[in-house]
Each structure stands twice: as C-alpha cells, then as structure tokens.
Amino acid sequence: MSSRHSIVLATVLRAVKPLVRLLLRHGVTYPAFAAALKRVFLEAAQQELARGNRPPTDSALTLLSGVHRRDVRELTRGEAQRSAGTAAQAAPLGQAGEVVARWMAHPAWRTADGHPRRLLKGGGAGSFDALVAEVSRDVRPRAMLDELLRLGAVVESDAGIELAAAGFAPRRGFAEVNQLLADNLSDHAAASVANLEDGRNLLEQAIYVDELTADSVAQLQKVATRAWKSAFETVMHEAQARFDADARDATPEQRTHRARFGAYYFSQDTREPPQ
C-alpha cells in the first residue's frame, strides 16, 4: 500500500504537468523553477506554522519546508516590501474587473432586458465616468477606459462605450491573462485541498464521459458554454446584491471574506499524449 506521502506527491505531480509544459514553452527551465519554488514552500510553511500558533523561526521553517536556513534568511529579508510591490502591480487589473462586473450585474447599468448598457462618455448620470466613480474615486476614468481598451474588454465609438464581450476575459495582455490563470487555478486547487484536508464541503465537481466522437465533444462544449452563461448571470446577480448589502449594513471588520465561482471544459483525442 502506498504511503500518504507518495500518494499526495503523485497527485500534485499529475496536476502540475500542464503547468510545466507552460513553463517550458516560455523558456522557464527546471533550475529556474526549482529556485523559485523555494519561496512557495517557505510561504506555505509560514502559513502552516501560523495556523498552529507556532513561531515562524528559521529552524521551524527549515524543518517544515526543507528549505536551507541560509535560503530562509535570504528569502524572508525584505518580504514585506516585495509583497507590497506585488499587490500594487495586481491592483489595476482588480479595479478593471470590478468596473466590468458592476457594469454587467448592477441593475443601474443594465437595460430592461438585462444586457449591459452602452454608456455615455464624460461625466453625468449614466456615464462611464459615473460607473468608474462607483468603484473607485482614486482612478481617473480616462485611465480606466484606456486600460479596458488595451485589454480588449470595451469598444469606444461616437455613440458611447460598450462592453466587447459577455465577460471580462482580457486577451491582449499576456500578463493579465496569466494572472487570471493563476487566480482561477489557485482557488480551484485550494477548494480541493480544503475538502480533502480540512473537512470542508465546497462545491468542486466535474462530469466525465469518454468514447465520444469529435462532433459530440464539440457539441458538448457548446452546451457547457450556454450552461456557464446562465450560471454566471445567476451567481453574479446574487454576488452583486450581497456585496451591496454588506457594503451598506456590515462593518469593515466583518467584511473579510472572499469567494470565487468558476467552471471549466476540456476535451482531447485520447490517441494523443495526455494533456
């Protein structure tokens, strides 16, 4: 019988294979990845120690993570400054996503039949500037519009500003697309681990079927896409309602939770190498 150690290791290795291919396609070799992985192990060890109310000493971090004490000292030095820099880089994408989400979900920015409205340029009620101001008054509307145009999320014309698609999925910015990949896969993995290790009961299900034709998997993808659109509208509407209610009724100290809901679809010809 395999040990828990070997079972978990095999599970993670299988899950990481597609990501290793992504690394290789963009010139990230094993030595570079292994060096960067030290920080991931170290941060995870810090979280585990904090969870058990144990002090994060160099010795404890080395023992739990296997990262050498010399590397522990080097990697923990200046960590606060590095974290602040990372958060600052991620902030613009987060605010752009909030603008699009509010545009899609809030009744004030939707037409009678439920579609995101075309917004007027400039200021005033019902304008793009007013929408941005509802999300943040620290970002200039023109800067936000330029960012959304760069990401391909909106279309600007003489008639106004419109969403380019039914969801926020920037395709033009390689860094932004990779950030979305990291966010989605990280939370998906976190849900699986929480169910396995922490006794949670988070939604994490999938449908699997094989021995299909190429036409059948193409049709299944269309059905899955329609199902996602319906689920997206339902969950996003409730998410916006809960956000608005909590912003009105709860204190900042109470508003400490976050949530992500997603779906995926994948198919392949089983005669090809596993993906």
C-alpha positions as YAML, in Angstrom:
chain: A
units: angstrom
residues:
- id: 1
  name: MET
  ca: [0.00, 0.00, 0.00]
- id: 2
  name: SER
  ca: [1.35, 3.42, -0.90]
- id: 3
  name: SER
  ca: [2.10, 5.88, 1.86]
- id: 4
  name: ARG
  ca: [0.15, 9.13, 2.21]
- id: 5
  name: HIS
  ca: [3.39, 10.90, 1.31]
- id: 6
  name: SER
  ca: [3.71, 9.12, -2.05]
- id: 7
  name: ILE
  ca: [0.00, 9.40, -2.85]
- id: 8
  name: VAL
  ca: [-0.02, 13.17, -2.30]
- id: 9
  name: LEU
  ca: [3.23, 13.61, -4.25]
- id: 10
  name: ALA
  ca: [1.83, 11.64, -7.21]
- id: 11
  name: THR
  ca: [-1.37, 13.71, -7.10]
- id: 12
  name: VAL
  ca: [0.49, 17.02, -7.21]
- id: 13
  name: LEU
  ca: [2.89, 15.85, -9.93]
- id: 14
  name: ARG
  ca: [-0.03, 14.88, -12.15]
- id: 15
  name: ALA
  ca: [-1.79, 18.19, -11.55]
- id: 16
  name: VAL
  ca: [1.32, 20.24, -12.29]
- id: 17
  name: LYS
  ca: [2.22, 18.62, -15.64]
- id: 18
  name: PRO
  ca: [0.21, 21.07, -17.81]
- id: 19
  name: LEU
  ca: [1.83, 23.96, -15.91]
- id: 20
  name: VAL
  ca: [5.30, 22.52, -16.51]
- id: 21
  name: ARG
  ca: [4.56, 22.49, -20.24]
- id: 22
  name: LEU
  ca: [3.54, 26.14, -19.97]
- id: 23
  name: LEU
  ca: [6.87, 26.89, -18.27]
- id: 24
  name: LEU
  ca: [8.87, 25.08, -20.94]
- id: 25
  name: ARG
  ca: [7.06, 26.81, -23.80]
- id: 26
  name: HIS
  ca: [8.12, 30.16, -22.36]
- id: 27
  name: GLY
  ca: [11.72, 29.34, -21.54]
- id: 28
  name: VAL
  ca: [11.45, 28.58, -17.83]
- id: 29
  name: THR
  ca: [13.73, 25.62, -17.11]
- id: 30
  name: TYR
  ca: [13.80, 23.27, -14.15]
- id: 31
  name: PRO
  ca: [16.64, 25.10, -12.27]
- id: 32
  name: ALA
  ca: [14.77, 28.41, -12.52]
- id: 33
  name: PHE
  ca: [11.52, 26.82, -11.40]
- id: 34
  name: ALA
  ca: [13.19, 24.93, -8.54]
- id: 35
  name: ALA
  ca: [14.82, 28.12, -7.27]
- id: 36
  name: ALA
  ca: [11.51, 30.00, -7.39]
- id: 37
  name: LEU
  ca: [9.72, 27.08, -5.73]
- id: 38
  name: LYS
  ca: [11.72, 27.65, -2.54]
- id: 39
  name: ARG
  ca: [9.67, 30.78, -1.87]
- id: 40
  name: VAL
  ca: [6.41, 28.89, -2.43]
- id: 41
  name: PHE
  ca: [7.43, 26.20, 0.08]
- id: 42
  name: LEU
  ca: [8.57, 28.86, 2.52]
- id: 43
  name: GLU
  ca: [5.35, 30.87, 2.31]
- id: 44
  name: ALA
  ca: [3.28, 27.70, 2.73]
- id: 45
  name: ALA
  ca: [5.37, 26.73, 5.76]
- id: 46
  name: GLN
  ca: [4.80, 30.16, 7.29]
- id: 47
  name: GLN
  ca: [1.05, 29.74, 6.86]
- id: 48
  name: GLU
  ca: [1.10, 26.26, 8.40]
- id: 49
  name: LEU
  ca: [3.05, 27.49, 11.42]
- id: 50
  name: ALA
  ca: [0.67, 30.41, 11.88]
- id: 51
  name: ARG
  ca: [-2.25, 28.01, 11.65]
- id: 52
  name: GLY
  ca: [-0.82, 26.02, 14.55]
- id: 53
  name: ASN
  ca: [0.11, 29.15, 16.55]
- id: 54
  name: ARG
  ca: [3.79, 28.24, 16.29]
- id: 55
  name: PRO
  ca: [6.52, 30.90, 15.93]
- id: 56
  name: PRO
  ca: [7.99, 31.08, 12.39]
- id: 57
  name: THR
  ca: [11.62, 30.73, 13.43]
- id: 58
  name: ASP
  ca: [14.29, 29.92, 10.85]
- id: 59
  name: SER
  ca: [14.69, 26.46, 12.37]
- id: 60
  name: ALA
  ca: [10.96, 25.73, 12.27]
- id: 61
  name: LEU
  ca: [10.68, 26.94, 8.68]
- id: 62
  name: THR
  ca: [13.67, 24.84, 7.59]
- id: 63
  name: LEU
  ca: [12.36, 21.73, 9.33]
- id: 64
  name: LEU
  ca: [8.86, 22.02, 7.86]
- id: 65
  name: SER
  ca: [9.74, 23.12, 4.32]
- id: 66
  name: GLY
  ca: [13.15, 21.57, 3.75]
- id: 67
  name: VAL
  ca: [14.46, 24.95, 2.54]
- id: 68
  name: HIS
  ca: [18.01, 25.54, 3.80]
- id: 69
  name: ARG
  ca: [18.41, 28.00, 6.69]
- id: 70
  name: ARG
  ca: [20.60, 30.24, 4.54]
- id: 71
  name: ASP
  ca: [17.84, 30.46, 1.93]
- id: 72
  name: VAL
  ca: [15.24, 31.02, 4.64]
- id: 73
  name: ARG
  ca: [17.14, 34.06, 5.92]
- id: 74
  name: GLU
  ca: [17.63, 35.42, 2.42]
- id: 75
  name: LEU
  ca: [14.05, 34.90, 1.28]
- id: 76
  name: THR
  ca: [12.40, 36.35, 4.39]
- id: 77
  name: ARG
  ca: [14.54, 39.51, 4.29]
- id: 78
  name: GLY
  ca: [12.56, 42.39, 2.79]
- id: 79
  name: GLU
  ca: [9.47, 40.21, 2.29]
- id: 80
  name: ALA
  ca: [7.06, 42.98, 3.28]
- id: 81
  name: GLN
  ca: [8.42, 45.31, 0.59]
- id: 82
  name: ARG
  ca: [8.19, 42.59, -2.06]
- id: 83
  name: SER
  ca: [4.60, 41.76, -1.07]
- id: 84
  name: ALA
  ca: [3.61, 45.41, -1.26]
- id: 85
  name: GLY
  ca: [5.12, 45.69, -4.73]
- id: 86
  name: THR
  ca: [3.25, 42.61, -5.94]
- id: 87
  name: ALA
  ca: [-0.06, 43.93, -4.61]
- id: 88
  name: ALA
  ca: [0.49, 47.29, -6.29]
- id: 89
  name: GLN
  ca: [1.08, 45.59, -9.65]
- id: 90
  name: ALA
  ca: [-2.09, 43.48, -9.34]
- id: 91
  name: ALA
  ca: [-4.36, 46.37, -8.30]
- id: 92
  name: PRO
  ca: [-5.14, 47.86, -11.78]
- id: 93
  name: LEU
  ca: [-6.46, 44.53, -13.09]
- id: 94
  name: GLY
  ca: [-8.60, 44.09, -9.98]
- id: 95
  name: GLN
  ca: [-10.22, 47.51, -10.36]
- id: 96
  name: ALA
  ca: [-10.84, 46.95, -14.07]
- id: 97
  name: GLY
  ca: [-12.54, 43.67, -13.21]
- id: 98
  name: GLU
  ca: [-14.70, 45.42, -10.60]
- id: 99
  name: VAL
  ca: [-15.82, 48.03, -13.12]
- id: 100
  name: VAL
  ca: [-16.82, 45.37, -15.67]
- id: 101
  name: ALA
  ca: [-18.51, 43.20, -13.03]
- id: 102
  name: ARG
  ca: [-20.62, 46.11, -11.77]
- id: 103
  name: TRP
  ca: [-21.46, 47.09, -15.34]
- id: 104
  name: MET
  ca: [-22.68, 43.57, -16.07]
- id: 105
  name: ALA
  ca: [-24.51, 42.84, -12.82]
- id: 106
  name: HIS
  ca: [-25.93, 46.01, -11.26]
- id: 107
  name: PRO
  ca: [-29.47, 46.99, -12.40]
- id: 108
  name: ALA
  ca: [-28.45, 50.64, -12.76]
- id: 109
  name: TRP
  ca: [-26.07, 49.71, -15.57]
- id: 110
  name: ARG
  ca: [-28.24, 47.15, -17.38]
- id: 111
  name: THR
  ca: [-31.00, 47.56, -19.93]
- id: 112
  name: ALA
  ca: [-34.58, 46.43, -19.31]
- id: 113
  name: ASP
  ca: [-33.81, 43.07, -20.93]
- id: 114
  name: GLY
  ca: [-30.76, 42.56, -18.71]
- id: 115
  name: HIS
  ca: [-27.88, 43.46, -21.04]
- id: 116
  name: PRO
  ca: [-25.04, 45.87, -20.11]
- id: 117
  name: ARG
  ca: [-25.95, 49.35, -21.36]
- id: 118
  name: ARG
  ca: [-23.96, 51.47, -23.76]
- id: 119
  name: LEU
  ca: [-22.52, 54.23, -21.57]
- id: 120
  name: LEU
  ca: [-22.12, 57.89, -22.38]
- id: 121
  name: LYS
  ca: [-18.68, 59.44, -22.49]
- id: 122
  name: GLY
  ca: [-17.73, 62.10, -20.00]
- id: 123
  name: GLY
  ca: [-19.45, 62.86, -16.71]
- id: 124
  name: GLY
  ca: [-23.03, 62.92, -15.55]
- id: 125
  name: ALA
  ca: [-25.60, 60.30, -14.64]
- id: 126
  name: GLY
  ca: [-25.38, 57.12, -16.65]
- id: 127
  name: SER
  ca: [-21.90, 57.87, -17.92]
- id: 128
  name: PHE
  ca: [-18.77, 55.75, -17.93]
- id: 129
  name: ASP
  ca: [-17.18, 58.26, -15.52]
- id: 130
  name: ALA
  ca: [-20.03, 57.73, -13.06]
- id: 131
  name: LEU
  ca: [-19.59, 53.95, -13.24]
- id: 132
  name: VAL
  ca: [-15.86, 54.21, -12.51]
- id: 133
  name: ALA
  ca: [-16.55, 56.58, -9.61]
- id: 134
  name: GLU
  ca: [-18.81, 53.95, -8.01]
- id: 135
  name: VAL
  ca: [-15.85, 51.55, -7.91]
- id: 136
  name: SER
  ca: [-13.05, 53.98, -7.04]
- id: 137
  name: ARG
  ca: [-12.52, 57.72, -6.93]
- id: 138
  name: ASP
  ca: [-8.74, 57.23, -6.91]
- id: 139
  name: VAL
  ca: [-8.58, 56.20, -10.59]
- id: 140
  name: ARG
  ca: [-9.18, 58.66, -13.43]
- id: 141
  name: PRO
  ca: [-11.98, 57.45, -15.75]
- id: 142
  name: ARG
  ca: [-9.81, 58.10, -18.83]
- id: 143
  name: ALA
  ca: [-7.05, 55.91, -17.39]
- id: 144
  name: MET
  ca: [-9.57, 53.16, -16.67]
- id: 145
  name: LEU
  ca: [-11.01, 53.42, -20.18]
- id: 146
  name: ASP
  ca: [-7.53, 53.22, -21.71]
- id: 147
  name: GLU
  ca: [-6.82, 50.09, -19.64]
- id: 148
  name: LEU
  ca: [-10.09, 48.41, -20.67]
- id: 149
  name: LEU
  ca: [-9.43, 49.31, -24.31]
- id: 150
  name: ARG
  ca: [-5.93, 47.87, -24.05]
- id: 151
  name: LEU
  ca: [-7.35, 44.64, -22.62]
- id: 152
  name: GLY
  ca: [-9.96, 44.44, -25.37]
- id: 153
  name: ALA
  ca: [-12.78, 44.49, -22.82]
- id: 154
  name: VAL
  ca: [-14.65, 47.51, -24.24]
- id: 155
  name: VAL
  ca: [-15.33, 49.21, -27.58]
- id: 156
  name: GLU
  ca: [-15.32, 53.02, -27.87]
- id: 157
  name: SER
  ca: [-17.28, 54.81, -30.60]
- id: 158
  name: ASP
  ca: [-19.00, 58.13, -31.20]
- id: 159
  name: ALA
  ca: [-22.18, 56.59, -29.76]
- id: 160
  name: GLY
  ca: [-20.52, 55.75, -26.43]
- id: 161
  name: ILE
  ca: [-18.68, 52.91, -24.71]
- id: 162
  name: GLU
  ca: [-19.82, 49.28, -24.84]
- id: 163
  name: LEU
  ca: [-18.59, 46.01, -23.41]
- id: 164
  name: ALA
  ca: [-16.83, 43.95, -26.08]
- id: 165
  name: ALA
  ca: [-18.00, 40.58, -24.75]
- id: 166
  name: ALA
  ca: [-20.26, 38.94, -22.15]
- id: 167
  name: GLY
  ca: [-17.48, 38.52, -19.64]
- id: 168
  name: PHE
  ca: [-14.21, 40.00, -18.51]
- id: 169
  name: ALA
  ca: [-11.52, 37.95, -20.23]
- id: 170
  name: PRO
  ca: [-8.65, 40.18, -21.40]
- id: 171
  name: ARG
  ca: [-6.90, 38.55, -24.35]
- id: 172
  name: ARG
  ca: [-4.41, 41.15, -25.43]
- id: 173
  name: GLY
  ca: [-2.37, 41.42, -22.24]
- id: 174
  name: PHE
  ca: [-0.24, 38.33, -21.69]
- id: 175
  name: ALA
  ca: [0.48, 39.25, -18.06]
- id: 176
  name: GLU
  ca: [-3.20, 39.84, -17.34]
- id: 177
  name: VAL
  ca: [-4.27, 36.50, -18.85]
- id: 178
  name: ASN
  ca: [-1.61, 34.72, -16.79]
- id: 179
  name: GLN
  ca: [-2.85, 36.50, -13.65]
- id: 180
  name: LEU
  ca: [-6.36, 35.18, -14.30]
- id: 181
  name: LEU
  ca: [-4.96, 31.68, -14.85]
- id: 182
  name: ALA
  ca: [-3.10, 31.84, -11.54]
- id: 183
  name: ASP
  ca: [-6.13, 33.17, -9.64]
- id: 184
  name: ASN
  ca: [-8.51, 30.56, -11.06]
- id: 185
  name: LEU
  ca: [-6.25, 27.52, -10.73]
- id: 186
  name: SER
  ca: [-5.07, 28.54, -7.26]
- id: 187
  name: ASP
  ca: [-8.59, 28.82, -5.87]
- id: 188
  name: HIS
  ca: [-9.69, 25.62, -7.62]
- id: 189
  name: ALA
  ca: [-6.78, 23.76, -6.02]
- id: 190
  name: ALA
  ca: [-7.48, 25.43, -2.67]
- id: 191
  name: ALA
  ca: [-11.09, 24.20, -2.76]
- id: 192
  name: SER
  ca: [-9.96, 20.64, -3.48]
- id: 193
  name: VAL
  ca: [-7.37, 20.67, -0.69]
- id: 194
  name: ALA
  ca: [-9.81, 22.22, 1.79]
- id: 195
  name: ASN
  ca: [-12.33, 19.46, 1.08]
- id: 196
  name: LEU
  ca: [-9.65, 16.77, 1.41]
- id: 197
  name: GLU
  ca: [-7.73, 18.04, 4.43]
- id: 198
  name: ASP
  ca: [-9.97, 20.48, 6.31]
- id: 199
  name: GLY
  ca: [-13.33, 18.74, 6.24]
- id: 200
  name: ARG
  ca: [-14.90, 21.50, 4.11]
- id: 201
  name: ASN
  ca: [-17.82, 20.88, 1.77]
- id: 202
  name: LEU
  ca: [-17.05, 23.33, -1.00]
- id: 203
  name: LEU
  ca: [-18.51, 22.90, -4.49]
- id: 204
  name: GLU
  ca: [-15.89, 21.06, -6.56]
- id: 205
  name: GLN
  ca: [-17.44, 18.66, -9.04]
- id: 206
  name: ALA
  ca: [-16.99, 17.61, -12.66]
- id: 207
  name: ILE
  ca: [-18.69, 15.45, -15.30]
- id: 208
  name: TYR
  ca: [-16.56, 12.92, -17.19]
- id: 209
  name: VAL
  ca: [-17.52, 10.93, -20.28]
- id: 210
  name: ASP
  ca: [-15.38, 9.08, -22.84]
- id: 211
  name: GLU
  ca: [-15.73, 7.11, -26.10]
- id: 212
  name: LEU
  ca: [-17.25, 10.10, -27.90]
- id: 213
  name: THR
  ca: [-16.74, 11.43, -31.44]
- id: 214
  name: ALA
  ca: [-15.13, 14.78, -32.27]
- id: 215
  name: ASP
  ca: [-18.57, 16.16, -33.23]
- id: 216
  name: SER
  ca: [-20.01, 15.11, -29.87]
- id: 217
  name: VAL
  ca: [-17.32, 16.82, -27.79]
- id: 218
  name: ALA
  ca: [-17.75, 19.97, -29.91]
- id: 219
  name: GLN
  ca: [-21.49, 19.92, -29.20]
- id: 220
  name: LEU
  ca: [-20.84, 19.30, -25.51]
- id: 221
  name: GLN
  ca: [-18.63, 22.38, -25.40]
- id: 222
  name: LYS
  ca: [-21.46, 24.50, -26.82]
- id: 223
  name: VAL
  ca: [-23.85, 23.13, -24.17]
- id: 224
  name: ALA
  ca: [-21.30, 23.74, -21.41]
- id: 225
  name: THR
  ca: [-20.78, 27.32, -22.60]
- id: 226
  name: ARG
  ca: [-24.53, 28.01, -22.52]
- id: 227
  name: ALA
  ca: [-24.77, 26.47, -19.05]
- id: 228
  name: TRP
  ca: [-21.91, 28.68, -17.82]
- id: 229
  name: LYS
  ca: [-23.56, 31.81, -19.20]
- id: 230
  name: SER
  ca: [-26.76, 31.02, -17.31]
- id: 231
  name: ALA
  ca: [-24.88, 30.18, -14.10]
- id: 232
  name: PHE
  ca: [-22.73, 33.29, -14.46]
- id: 233
  name: GLU
  ca: [-25.73, 35.60, -14.68]
- id: 234
  name: THR
  ca: [-27.42, 33.97, -11.67]
- id: 235
  name: VAL
  ca: [-24.39, 33.92, -9.39]
- id: 236
  name: MET
  ca: [-23.10, 37.35, -10.47]
- id: 237
  name: HIS
  ca: [-26.51, 38.91, -9.76]
- id: 238
  name: GLU
  ca: [-26.53, 37.42, -6.25]
- id: 239
  name: ALA
  ca: [-22.87, 38.34, -5.69]
- id: 240
  name: GLN
  ca: [-23.53, 41.97, -6.56]
- id: 241
  name: ALA
  ca: [-26.62, 42.02, -4.31]
- id: 242
  name: ARG
  ca: [-24.64, 40.56, -1.38]
- id: 243
  name: PHE
  ca: [-21.77, 42.99, -1.98]
- id: 244
  name: ASP
  ca: [-24.09, 46.00, -1.99]
- id: 245
  name: ALA
  ca: [-25.95, 44.78, 1.12]
- id: 246
  name: ASP
  ca: [-22.74, 44.15, 3.05]
- id: 247
  name: ALA
  ca: [-21.31, 47.50, 2.00]
- id: 248
  name: ARG
  ca: [-24.45, 49.11, 3.40]
- id: 249
  name: ASP
  ca: [-25.07, 47.03, 6.54]
- id: 250
  name: ALA
  ca: [-21.77, 45.48, 7.69]
- id: 251
  name: THR
  ca: [-18.66, 46.99, 9.21]
- id: 252
  name: PRO
  ca: [-15.23, 46.77, 7.52]
- id: 253
  name: GLU
  ca: [-14.17, 44.35, 10.28]
- id: 254
  name: GLN
  ca: [-16.97, 41.99, 9.24]
- id: 255
  name: ARG
  ca: [-16.23, 42.17, 5.52]
- id: 256
  name: THR
  ca: [-13.18, 39.89, 5.50]
- id: 257
  name: HIS
  ca: [-14.30, 37.03, 3.25]
- id: 258
  name: ARG
  ca: [-13.96, 36.45, -0.48]
- id: 259
  name: ALA
  ca: [-15.40, 33.89, -2.89]
- id: 260
  name: ARG
  ca: [-14.82, 32.66, -6.44]
- id: 261
  name: PHE
  ca: [-17.20, 30.63, -8.62]
- id: 262
  name: GLY
  ca: [-15.98, 29.08, -11.85]
- id: 263
  name: ALA
  ca: [-16.37, 26.35, -14.43]
- id: 264
  name: TYR
  ca: [-14.15, 24.67, -16.99]
- id: 265
  name: TYR
  ca: [-14.43, 22.40, -20.01]
- id: 266
  name: PHE
  ca: [-11.69, 20.26, -21.54]
- id: 267
  name: SER
  ca: [-11.60, 17.60, -24.24]
- id: 268
  name: GLN
  ca: [-8.93, 15.75, -26.20]
- id: 269
  name: ASP
  ca: [-8.38, 12.89, -28.61]
- id: 270
  name: THR
  ca: [-7.26, 10.01, -26.38]
- id: 271
  name: ARG
  ca: [-4.90, 8.83, -29.11]
- id: 272
  name: GLU
  ca: [-2.80, 11.93, -28.42]
- id: 273
  name: PRO
  ca: [-0.39, 12.32, -25.48]
- id: 274
  name: PRO
  ca: [-2.20, 13.25, -22.22]
- id: 275
  name: GLN
  ca: [-2.75, 16.97, -21.69]
...
